Amino acid sequence: MKNLKIQLTMLLAAAAVMTACSSASKTDGKYEVVDGIIRTEVPQRPEGQKDVVGLRLDPMDSVRVGFIGLGMRGPDAVRRFSQIDGTSIKALCDKHADRVEKAQGILEKNGRQAAAEYVGDSAWMELCQRPDIDLVYIATDWNNHVPMAVYAMEQGKNVAIEVPAAQNLDECWHLVNTAEKMQKHCMMLENCVYDFFELTTLNMAQQGLFGDVLHVEGAYIHNLEDFWNAYEGNWRLDFNENHRGDVYATHGMGPAAQLLDIHRGNKMNYLVSMDTKPVTGPKMVERQGRKSENFQNGDHTMTMIMTENGQTMHIQHDVMNPRPYSRMYQLTGTEGFANKYPKSGYCFHEMNDSDVVPDHQNLSAHSFVPDEVKEALMEKYKHPIQIELEEQARKVGGHGGMDYIMDARLVYCLLNGLPLDQDVYDAAEWSSLGELTRISLENNSAPVEVPDFTRGAWNKLKGYHHYMKGE
Ligand SMILES: NC(=O)c1ccc[n+]([C@@H]2O[C@H](COP(=O)([O-])OP(=O)(O)OC[C@H]3O[C@@H](n4cnc5c(N)ncnc54)[C@H](O)[C@@H]3O)[C@@H](O)[C@H]2O)c1
């Protein structure tokens, strides 16, 4: 065994030397080069530990939840949850007492009982220890996501974590290992997969309207100029200052990965990344009255990913420059095309949907279908979960309703003992871009393997699926 290990190490070392583009010179000793691709360490699954693909837990009578982090984002989750049947809000936690008080006001306004209060830096631990909580909902800064989620799972809780769930590969693996060890749900709160256009397009793709899906795109392009100073303790600009790579990839990744059935019969094999120099980033630091000598995050980062099933993904990140908001969201298939920004629309090679398409003359494979055809298509292919939740989603809101659908689906799946729409492997895969892109960038855009966080279970499920009661 030891000999085999030595031989393998030598082989890998030889491969590293022979591979022109992949000296991986800035490694921290944790990755190697195999067939020209930088490969990061995949920790072995501990003996006796099982994967959590398609995890089903006992149905709950009520989802008893505790919230940690009540800054800009957290209170709206409290508001949404207080309007979802089958939930009981047991506890609220923030470092600041006034934020907890404010959230109590939200409960009162919505006719809910006051929740227990946890205030201070480490009060969240006591919240996680409460025996009457099923779900810990984490909306703190990124540094706290994984320590809190891991501790909560170790206390036997399910967890929902704001985006991105994890900041680096170690944290991704820590989430995966803890969810597997404890057999608990660990969902990242990626809301953009529930936007109406994305949901409808996913449904259309699953029904074959676009033929073979070949290429998908997604992004987070959002000028955060007006927000930087609002984050508690400046955590967000600090993180960008200290980290190169696509540090906020999940809004683009989520919808793109669902279209390609990632770890449900497909997987991401490797990525390459390129970024611009940081120009606006350091200026944002200077605007805060400090000098930034070595700002890490490029103003614009682009990443391309190759999948096992021969498709490509293109993901972008720019939170610095004056651009209209965009998550790109684009799909190219052999029979059709979908695009969301700046103009949402569909284009088809041939369309035989006679109840939708009144006038075939209007269709051409070179341009978007007319708006009335797009509207009719979106109505006909409305996703079943949208049909069920749309009215309430529009009423409760939260980014146009997608935040409500996300929370309502999480509650629905827990109440009915169903696998969640997003599992811990999604959380790890989509969050892992942060460090994987950094490694590529630091090695002249060399290809970097996207680890199989399921450790061999990526082909167990066939196709992405939203579970419904009775399944
Ligand atoms: N999905 C989305 O559309 C979306 C939108 C905005 C923010 N977010 C995510 O939500 C999270 C929070 O962002 P935000 O804008 O609210 O940040 P924020 O800085 O406004 O709020 C973070 C809160 O966490 C609290 N906190 C920090 N450490 C704590 C501790 N030890 N114990 C208890 N509370 C603690 C802070 O006091 C603060 O109130 C981030 O992960 C962010 O990426 C997601």
The ligand as an SDF file (V2000), in Angstrom:
LIG
                    3D

 44 48  0  0  0  0  0  0  0  0999 V2000
  -29.8950   35.6060   -1.2980 N   0  0  0  0  0  0  0  0  0  0  0  0
  -29.8920   36.9190   -1.4090 C   0  0  0  0  0  0  0  0  0  0  0  0
  -30.5170   37.4750   -2.3040 O   0  0  0  0  0  0  0  0  0  0  0  0
  -29.1040   37.7130   -0.4180 C   0  0  0  0  0  0  0  0  0  0  0  0
  -29.2580   39.0960   -0.3450 C   0  0  0  0  0  0  0  0  0  0  0  0
  -28.5200   39.7860    0.6280 C   0  0  0  0  0  0  0  0  0  0  0  0
  -27.6520   39.1200    1.4780 C   0  0  0  0  0  0  0  0  0  0  0  0
  -27.5390   37.7700    1.3620 N   0  0  0  0  0  0  0  0  0  0  0  0
  -26.6710   37.0170    2.2900 C   0  0  0  0  0  0  0  0  0  0  0  0
  -27.1910   37.1510    3.5980 O   0  0  0  0  0  0  0  0  0  0  0  0
  -26.1350   37.1360    4.5540 C   0  0  0  0  0  0  0  0  0  0  0  0
  -26.2360   38.3590    5.4410 C   0  0  0  0  0  0  0  0  0  0  0  0
  -26.0750   39.5180    4.6690 O   0  0  0  0  0  0  0  0  0  0  0  0
  -26.5410   40.9410    5.2210 P   0  0  0  0  0  0  0  0  0  0  0  0
  -26.5700   41.8340    4.0450 O   0  0  0  0  0  0  0  0  0  0  0  0
  -27.7430   40.7990    6.0400 O   0  0  0  0  0  0  0  0  0  0  0  0
  -25.2960   41.3240    6.1540 O   0  0  0  0  0  0  0  0  0  0  0  0
  -25.3350   42.2550    7.4350 P   0  0  0  0  0  0  0  0  0  0  0  0
  -23.9290   42.6070    7.7430 O   0  0  0  0  0  0  0  0  0  0  0  0
  -26.3050   43.3710    7.2370 O   0  0  0  0  0  0  0  0  0  0  0  0
  -25.9470   41.3140    8.5670 O   0  0  0  0  0  0  0  0  0  0  0  0
  -25.2560   40.2970    9.1990 C   0  0  0  0  0  0  0  0  0  0  0  0
  -25.8340   40.1670   10.6050 C   0  0  0  0  0  0  0  0  0  0  0  0
  -25.2340   39.0480   11.2480 O   0  0  0  0  0  0  0  0  0  0  0  0
  -25.0230   39.4050   12.6040 C   0  0  0  0  0  0  0  0  0  0  0  0
  -23.9820   38.5950   13.2130 N   0  0  0  0  0  0  0  0  0  0  0  0
  -22.6700   38.5320   12.8890 C   0  0  0  0  0  0  0  0  0  0  0  0
  -22.0170   37.7070   13.7310 N   0  0  0  0  0  0  0  0  0  0  0  0
  -22.9320   37.2330   14.5950 C   0  0  0  0  0  0  0  0  0  0  0  0
  -22.8650   36.3650   15.7130 C   0  0  0  0  0  0  0  0  0  0  0  0
  -21.7160   35.8250   16.1200 N   0  0  0  0  0  0  0  0  0  0  0  0
  -23.9940   36.0910   16.3680 N   0  0  0  0  0  0  0  0  0  0  0  0
  -25.1750   36.6300   15.9960 C   0  0  0  0  0  0  0  0  0  0  0  0
  -25.2880   37.4870   14.9470 N   0  0  0  0  0  0  0  0  0  0  0  0
  -24.1850   37.7880   14.2640 C   0  0  0  0  0  0  0  0  0  0  0  0
  -24.6180   40.8850   12.5460 C   0  0  0  0  0  0  0  0  0  0  0  0
  -24.7710   41.5300   13.7910 O   0  0  0  0  0  0  0  0  0  0  0  0
  -25.5640   41.3990   11.4830 C   0  0  0  0  0  0  0  0  0  0  0  0
  -26.7530   41.8820   12.0410 O   0  0  0  0  0  0  0  0  0  0  0  0
  -24.8590   37.0480    3.7410 C   0  0  0  0  0  0  0  0  0  0  0  0
  -24.4720   35.7140    3.6410 O   0  0  0  0  0  0  0  0  0  0  0  0
  -25.2510   37.5490    2.3640 C   0  0  0  0  0  0  0  0  0  0  0  0
  -24.4510   37.0670    1.3260 O   0  0  0  0  0  0  0  0  0  0  0  0
  -28.2480   37.0630    0.4520 C   0  0  0  0  0  0  0  0  0  0  0  0
  1  2  1  0
  2  3  2  0
  2  4  1  0
  4  5  1  0
  4 44  2  0
  5  6  2  0
  6  7  1  0
  7  8  2  0
  8  9  1  0
  8 44  1  0
  9 10  1  0
  9 42  1  0
 10 11  1  0
 11 12  1  0
 11 40  1  0
 12 13  1  0
 13 14  1  0
 14 15  2  0
 14 16  1  0
 14 17  1  0
 17 18  1  0
 18 19  2  0
 18 20  1  0
 18 21  1  0
 21 22  1  0
 22 23  1  0
 23 24  1  0
 23 38  1  0
 24 25  1  0
 25 26  1  0
 25 36  1  0
 26 27  1  0
 26 35  1  0
 27 28  2  0
 28 29  1  0
 29 30  1  0
 29 35  2  0
 30 31  1  0
 30 32  2  0
 32 33  1  0
 33 34  2  0
 34 35  1  0
 36 37  1  0
 36 38  1  0
 38 39  1  0
 40 41  1  0
 40 42  1  0
 42 43  1  0
M  CHG  2   8   1  16  -1
M  END
$$$$
